[in-house]
Amino acid sequence: MSNKTAMITGGCRGIGLAISRKLLAEGYQVSILGTARIEKVEPVLDQLRQIGNVLYLPGNLAITGDRQAYLESTLTRFGQIDLLVNNAGVAPDQRLDLLEMSEASYDRVMEINLKGPLFLSQIVARAMLQQPDPAAGPDMPPQSRRPRGMIINIGSVSAETISLNRSEYCLSKNGMAMMTRLFAARLADQRIFVYEVRPGIIDTDMTAGARAKYDDLIELGEFPIRRWGQPQDVADAVALLASGGLSYSTGDVLNVDGGFHIRRL
Ligand SMILES: NC(=O)c1ccc[n+]([C@@H]2O[C@H](COP(=O)([O-])OP(=O)(O)OC[C@H]3O[C@@H](n4cnc5c(N)ncnc54)[C@H](OP(=O)(O)O)[C@@H]3O)[C@@H](O)[C@H]2O)c1
């Protein structure tokens, strides 16, 4: 058991909920940000409390003050942060062709999917750097090769794969891929490692509206592993990285897409 603290944005629903369950089961204390009112998520929180220690803060990732409050409440409750999982994200409200995409939709998606995680990572990284590093010093023990903090971004195959009817989403996830590399390079010296977990098509509320389309693509063999991805598949990848076993890797992308990223002729 790890007894560490993880911040998981959007940790009460879909992929985020699976990540919360998994990390709680691995001994993490979990702090969740979501837009839902506390009364709405209380039944989910009750389930999570059966596994471990959970804090929920209602708030909007796109709002500066809400991100700051999320950080401060987490530190007040748990005293430290070991892992940030930037999971919360939205699809466009309407799937419109690139030539019809509105500025309002662009702003909404970019603020929640890119600006929010970027500036949350900034304040969390600063907080992590203020925490004592138990492995620091001239006689660094072998375990000092392990990360002292970690940020995992939940990206998307849309970082590299275009969908002309949700361009703003593709742009936001492409930006998140760059954000992963920027933070990885900036924080490597301080042994805060940064990764992107890149899901394909995962069975959640986000994909419910396009179920028939994805059913067809799976049937046609577009995904070498011929099934829908499940939130648990993504949670398993997050837990694997969070274990800290990769001591000489940062800035990497872990695809969780059934092999969709493999180019074929
Ligand atoms: N499903 C897929 O096929 C798929 C594929 C690739 C990548 N992803 C990515 O995986 C992540 C999770 O997606 P999902 O499928 O689990 O989506 P989902 O079921 O729609 O859940 C989205 C989560 O994000 C939270 N959220 C949305 N807007 C927020 C905001 N402004 N502030 C704080 N929290 C907010 C929601 O919390 P509330 O309910 O409280 O609002 C919810 O927990 C997203 O980043 C998504 O882009 C998903």
The ligand as an SDF file (V2000), in Angstrom:
LIG
                    3D

 48 52  0  0  0  0  0  0  0  0999 V2000
  -14.3120    8.2000  -23.6790 N   0  0  0  0  0  0  0  0  0  0  0  0
  -13.3800    8.1570  -24.6190 C   0  0  0  0  0  0  0  0  0  0  0  0
  -13.5210    7.4330  -25.6330 O   0  0  0  0  0  0  0  0  0  0  0  0
  -12.1220    8.9610  -24.4910 C   0  0  0  0  0  0  0  0  0  0  0  0
  -11.1250    8.7280  -25.4400 C   0  0  0  0  0  0  0  0  0  0  0  0
   -9.9460    9.4470  -25.3570 C   0  0  0  0  0  0  0  0  0  0  0  0
   -9.7780   10.3580  -24.3470 C   0  0  0  0  0  0  0  0  0  0  0  0
  -10.7610   10.5740  -23.4430 N   0  0  0  0  0  0  0  0  0  0  0  0
  -10.5010   11.5740  -22.4070 C   0  0  0  0  0  0  0  0  0  0  0  0
  -10.6320   10.9790  -21.1370 O   0  0  0  0  0  0  0  0  0  0  0  0
  -11.0580   11.9480  -20.1820 C   0  0  0  0  0  0  0  0  0  0  0  0
  -12.2980   11.4310  -19.4550 C   0  0  0  0  0  0  0  0  0  0  0  0
  -13.3030   11.2090  -20.4180 O   0  0  0  0  0  0  0  0  0  0  0  0
  -14.6170   10.3390  -20.1340 P   0  0  0  0  0  0  0  0  0  0  0  0
  -14.8710    9.5550  -21.3440 O   0  0  0  0  0  0  0  0  0  0  0  0
  -14.5190    9.6720  -18.8200 O   0  0  0  0  0  0  0  0  0  0  0  0
  -15.6900   11.5260  -20.1060 O   0  0  0  0  0  0  0  0  0  0  0  0
  -17.0240   11.6950  -19.2580 P   0  0  0  0  0  0  0  0  0  0  0  0
  -17.5830   10.3790  -18.8900 O   0  0  0  0  0  0  0  0  0  0  0  0
  -17.8420   12.6490  -20.0460 O   0  0  0  0  0  0  0  0  0  0  0  0
  -16.4990   12.4040  -17.9140 O   0  0  0  0  0  0  0  0  0  0  0  0
  -15.9170   13.6760  -17.9750 C   0  0  0  0  0  0  0  0  0  0  0  0
  -15.4090   14.0290  -16.5970 C   0  0  0  0  0  0  0  0  0  0  0  0
  -14.8120   15.3300  -16.6550 O   0  0  0  0  0  0  0  0  0  0  0  0
  -15.3670   16.1440  -15.6190 C   0  0  0  0  0  0  0  0  0  0  0  0
  -15.4330   17.5280  -16.0690 N   0  0  0  0  0  0  0  0  0  0  0  0
  -15.9640   17.9840  -17.2390 C   0  0  0  0  0  0  0  0  0  0  0  0
  -15.8760   19.3240  -17.2950 N   0  0  0  0  0  0  0  0  0  0  0  0
  -15.2720   19.7150  -16.1580 C   0  0  0  0  0  0  0  0  0  0  0  0
  -14.8920   20.9800  -15.6560 C   0  0  0  0  0  0  0  0  0  0  0  0
  -15.1160   22.1060  -16.3240 N   0  0  0  0  0  0  0  0  0  0  0  0
  -14.2910   21.0300  -14.4430 N   0  0  0  0  0  0  0  0  0  0  0  0
  -14.0620   19.8900  -13.7360 C   0  0  0  0  0  0  0  0  0  0  0  0
  -14.4050   18.6660  -14.1700 N   0  0  0  0  0  0  0  0  0  0  0  0
  -14.9990   18.5850  -15.3660 C   0  0  0  0  0  0  0  0  0  0  0  0
  -16.7430   15.5750  -15.3660 C   0  0  0  0  0  0  0  0  0  0  0  0
  -17.1330   15.8900  -14.0550 O   0  0  0  0  0  0  0  0  0  0  0  0
  -18.6720   16.3320  -13.7630 P   0  0  0  0  0  0  0  0  0  0  0  0
  -19.5130   15.1660  -14.1280 O   0  0  0  0  0  0  0  0  0  0  0  0
  -18.6890   16.6290  -12.3100 O   0  0  0  0  0  0  0  0  0  0  0  0
  -18.8790   17.5300  -14.6030 O   0  0  0  0  0  0  0  0  0  0  0  0
  -16.5060   14.0780  -15.5580 C   0  0  0  0  0  0  0  0  0  0  0  0
  -16.0320   13.5010  -14.3610 O   0  0  0  0  0  0  0  0  0  0  0  0
  -11.3000   13.2340  -20.9770 C   0  0  0  0  0  0  0  0  0  0  0  0
  -10.1740   14.0690  -20.8920 O   0  0  0  0  0  0  0  0  0  0  0  0
  -11.4650   12.7340  -22.4050 C   0  0  0  0  0  0  0  0  0  0  0  0
  -11.1320   13.7130  -23.3560 O   0  0  0  0  0  0  0  0  0  0  0  0
  -11.9340    9.8920  -23.4950 C   0  0  0  0  0  0  0  0  0  0  0  0
  1  2  1  0
  2  3  2  0
  2  4  1  0
  4  5  1  0
  4 48  2  0
  5  6  2  0
  6  7  1  0
  7  8  2  0
  8  9  1  0
  8 48  1  0
  9 10  1  0
  9 46  1  0
 10 11  1  0
 11 12  1  0
 11 44  1  0
 12 13  1  0
 13 14  1  0
 14 15  2  0
 14 16  1  0
 14 17  1  0
 17 18  1  0
 18 19  2  0
 18 20  1  0
 18 21  1  0
 21 22  1  0
 22 23  1  0
 23 24  1  0
 23 42  1  0
 24 25  1  0
 25 26  1  0
 25 36  1  0
 26 27  1  0
 26 35  1  0
 27 28  2  0
 28 29  1  0
 29 30  1  0
 29 35  2  0
 30 31  1  0
 30 32  2  0
 32 33  1  0
 33 34  2  0
 34 35  1  0
 36 37  1  0
 36 42  1  0
 37 38  1  0
 38 39  2  0
 38 40  1  0
 38 41  1  0
 42 43  1  0
 44 45  1  0
 44 46  1  0
 46 47  1  0
M  CHG  2   8   1  16  -1
M  END
$$$$
